[in-house]
């Protein structure tokens, strides 16, 4: 009798401590963008006014979205490193 062919188990993603830290920091960095998105949607009716405070807030919102982009990049990089190590 022959033994049935068992496929090798699929590799599991195992994150190192550094990757876990990158993911956690990335999630924290997503929060300013989420908050900014909430306030941008609330300020849409006032876009046509030339309020200088709204113009200053626009620069702050852009900065918050850049910080969130860095958070997305950290999460993506940690996941990519874990997948590369698993294969």
C-alpha positions as a Markdown table, in Angstrom:
| # | Residue | x | y | z |
|---|---|---|---|---|
| 1 | Unk | 0.0 | 0.0 | 0.0 |
| 2 | Unk | 1.2 | 3.5 | -0.8 |
| 3 | Unk | 0.7 | 6.4 | 1.5 |
| 4 | Unk | -1.5 | 9.2 | 0.2 |
| 5 | Unk | 0.2 | 12.2 | -1.0 |
| 6 | Unk | -0.3 | 15.0 | 1.5 |
| 7 | Unk | 0.4 | 18.5 | 0.2 |
| 8 | Unk | 2.8 | 20.4 | 2.2 |
| 9 | Unk | 1.2 | 22.7 | 4.7 |
| 10 | Unk | 0.8 | 26.3 | 3.6 |
| 11 | Unk | 3.3 | 28.7 | 5.1 |
| 12 | Unk | 1.9 | 30.8 | 8.0 |
| 13 | Unk | 2.7 | 34.4 | 8.4 |
| 14 | Unk | 4.8 | 34.9 | 11.5 |
| 15 | Unk | 5.6 | 38.4 | 12.4 |
| 16 | Unk | 8.8 | 39.5 | 14.2 |
| 17 | Unk | 8.7 | 42.0 | 17.0 |
| 18 | Unk | 9.8 | 44.7 | 14.7 |
| 19 | Unk | 7.1 | 44.0 | 12.2 |
| 20 | Unk | 4.5 | 44.0 | 15.0 |
| 21 | Unk | 5.8 | 47.4 | 16.1 |
| 22 | Unk | 5.6 | 48.6 | 12.5 |
| 23 | Unk | 2.0 | 47.5 | 12.2 |
| 24 | Unk | 1.0 | 49.1 | 15.5 |
| 25 | Unk | 2.7 | 52.4 | 14.7 |
| 26 | Unk | 1.1 | 52.3 | 11.3 |
| 27 | Unk | -2.3 | 51.9 | 12.7 |
| 28 | Unk | -1.7 | 54.8 | 15.1 |
| 29 | Unk | -0.5 | 56.9 | 12.2 |
| 30 | Unk | -3.8 | 56.2 | 10.4 |
| 31 | Unk | -5.8 | 58.0 | 13.0 |
| 32 | Unk | -4.9 | 61.6 | 12.1 |
| 33 | Unk | -6.0 | 61.0 | 8.5 |
| 34 | Unk | -9.3 | 59.4 | 9.6 |
| 35 | Unk | -10.0 | 62.4 | 11.9 |
| 36 | Unk | -9.1 | 64.8 | 9.1 |
| 37 | Unk | -11.4 | 63.0 | 6.7 |
| 38 | Unk | -14.2 | 63.5 | 9.1 |
| 39 | Unk | -13.6 | 67.2 | 9.4 |
| 40 | Unk | -13.0 | 67.7 | 5.7 |
| 41 | Unk | -16.4 | 66.2 | 4.9 |
| 42 | Unk | -18.0 | 68.5 | 7.5 |
| 43 | Unk | -16.3 | 71.5 | 5.9 |
| 44 | Unk | -17.4 | 70.9 | 2.3 |
| 45 | Unk | -20.2 | 73.4 | 2.4 |
| 46 | Unk | -17.7 | 76.2 | 3.3 |
| 47 | Unk | -15.2 | 75.6 | 0.5 |
| 48 | Unk | -16.3 | 78.5 | -1.6 |
| 49 | Unk | -15.6 | 81.1 | 1.1 |
| 50 | Unk | -12.2 | 82.7 | 1.2 |
| 51 | Unk | -11.9 | 82.2 | 5.0 |
| 52 | Unk | -8.1 | 82.3 | 6.0 |
| 53 | Unk | -8.7 | 79.9 | 8.8 |
| 54 | Unk | -10.2 | 77.4 | 6.4 |
| 55 | Unk | -7.1 | 77.8 | 4.2 |
| 56 | Unk | -4.8 | 77.1 | 7.1 |
| 57 | Unk | -6.8 | 74.1 | 8.0 |
| 58 | Unk | -6.5 | 72.8 | 4.5 |
| 59 | Unk | -2.7 | 72.7 | 4.9 |
| 60 | Unk | -3.1 | 70.9 | 8.2 |
| 61 | Unk | -5.4 | 68.4 | 6.7 |
| 62 | Unk | -2.9 | 67.7 | 3.9 |
| 63 | Unk | -0.2 | 67.1 | 6.5 |
| 64 | Unk | -2.5 | 64.7 | 8.3 |
| 65 | Unk | -3.2 | 62.8 | 5.1 |
| 66 | Unk | 0.6 | 62.5 | 4.5 |
| 67 | Unk | 1.1 | 61.1 | 8.0 |
| 68 | Unk | -1.6 | 58.5 | 7.3 |
| 69 | Unk | 0.1 | 57.6 | 4.0 |
| 70 | Unk | 3.3 | 56.9 | 6.0 |
| 71 | Unk | 1.2 | 54.7 | 8.3 |
| 72 | Unk | -0.2 | 52.8 | 5.3 |
| 73 | Unk | 3.4 | 52.4 | 4.0 |
| 74 | Unk | 4.6 | 51.0 | 7.3 |
| 75 | Unk | 1.8 | 48.4 | 7.5 |
| 76 | Unk | 2.4 | 47.4 | 3.8 |
| 77 | Unk | 6.1 | 47.0 | 4.4 |
| 78 | Unk | 5.6 | 44.9 | 7.5 |
| 79 | Unk | 3.2 | 42.6 | 5.7 |
| 80 | Unk | 5.5 | 42.3 | 2.6 |
| 81 | Unk | 8.5 | 41.4 | 4.8 |
| 82 | Unk | 6.5 | 38.7 | 6.6 |
| 83 | Unk | 5.2 | 37.2 | 3.3 |
| 84 | Unk | 8.7 | 37.3 | 1.8 |
| 85 | Unk | 10.1 | 35.4 | 4.8 |
| 86 | Unk | 7.2 | 32.8 | 4.7 |
| 87 | Unk | 7.8 | 31.8 | 1.1 |
